[in-house]
Amino acid sequence: MTDFTPSGPAKSENSAAEIVRCSLKRRYSAERRFKLYGLAAVCLALAFLAIMLGSILANGYSAFAQTKIRLDVFLDERVIDPKGTRQEKTLRQADYGGIIKSSLRKTFPKVRKRRDKKALYGLISGGAGFELYRMIREDPSLIGQKRQIWLTAASDIDILNKGGVDRSLSQSERRVNDKEIAWFEMLQAAGAVEKVFNTRLFTAGDSRDPEQAGVLGAVVGSTLTLIITLLLSFPFGVMAAVYLEEFAPKNRWTDLIEVNINNLAAVPSIVFGLLGLAVFLNFFGFPRSAPLVGGLVLALMTLPTIIIASRAALKSVPPSIREAALGVGASKLQTVTDHVVPLAMPGMLTGTIIGMARALGESAPLLMIGMVAFIVDIPQGPTDPATVLPVQVYLWADSPERAFVERTSAAIIVLLVFLICMNLAAQILRQKFERRW
């Protein structure tokens, strides 16, 4: 039997097939590596996100609880309302702080030294007097009675109750000395200390005392500012995009406008703050630190983003939609308003979501127009002084009080929840207006 040797062309075909197989193998290997790189990038991003959120939650969850201390308080009529008029002006001017100090002295009668008394008074929040005033204002019949009242503890005592104070350290390295710890443990043994849900965090405005500070003022300010931003930026942005994409002639002027819009989308936000300071405050004289001015500034900032996204959405509508509408006799305006814009609306809403999310997290332009002010009262309208959540986070993060650290993280959590709710609402609207073709 003789051996068969392939001919020259057969060898050439075999080597070409081998080259193709090696090439395909390299391509498949490169594709697998690319997928692994992408998967690794996604996992790395998720890991960083988890670390960030974990850090925020670890620092901020304790702010949702607040320490309360029970005291036997005698609401002395001679101190609160000596004339018995029960007028609000008289009730407001009473020395409620003195009543609380008297109750503390009776609870700890062995405390005699002036310095020790001052430390003893520090167990209760400096704003506890306002809590007594609100209680008396709601029910004046309490005057003259002795009641057990739960009052907010001071921030250092709150941290102590939450386990944030290392008792093994020396007194010089702690904000709470041994006597304060001993008094606190006596109150604990008597059942006069409890930890409750911190409703004040969601029902109060800002305060110098961490235990009295809340985010309601910032939430209302952010809501008013974003409403004004949306009412101005969305309709004007959509109309500008529709005109530029559907009606505007293609010439050097429209090209110049498009270039300027693209450039404005990349302008730093603080430049818009300077514009608002110069135009809305200095020229028009609008009220400083008001949601009205903040909304105007953020509307200018978000307009380019909405215009660019809306134009891209209009371009994605198939030309056959326009041709079919024009073919059955619709005018150019009817074609755009009845067919093109409804089909492009989901993309427009996507651009609006991106712009509003950016506006919600901005603080630099609002700092320039004075929304960094210390605002205690809850704003009642768009012209009232207000602050927003990012600025509130900035103010608390810059505070030297340790208790503001957990308030800062709690405010960030509220900001993230606010953003998630806003995006969910926008997603629901997008699905409602979405049409398939």
Protein Blocks (a to p, Z undefined) as FASTA:
>chain_A
ZZddddfklmmmmmmmmmmmmmmmmmmmmmmmmmmmmmmmmmmmmmmmmmmmmmmmmmmm
mmmpccdddddddddfklmmmnonopaklmmmpcfklmmmmmmmmmmmmbmbfklmmmmm
mmpcfklmmmmmmmmmmmmmlgopacdddddddfklmmmmnopacfkbcfklpcbdfklm
mmmmmmmmnopaccdddfklmmcccdfblklgcfklmmmmmmmmmmmmmmmmmmmmmmmm
mmmmmmmccdfklmmmmmmmmmmmmgcfklmmmmmmmmmmmmnopaehiaklmmmmmmmm
mmmmmmmmmmmmmmmpcfklmmmmmmnopafklmmmmmmmmmmmmmmmmmmmmmmmmmmm
pmklmmmnopabccfbdcfbfkbccddfklmmmmmmmpmbfklmmmmmmmmmmmmmmmmm
mmmmmmmmmmmmpccZZ
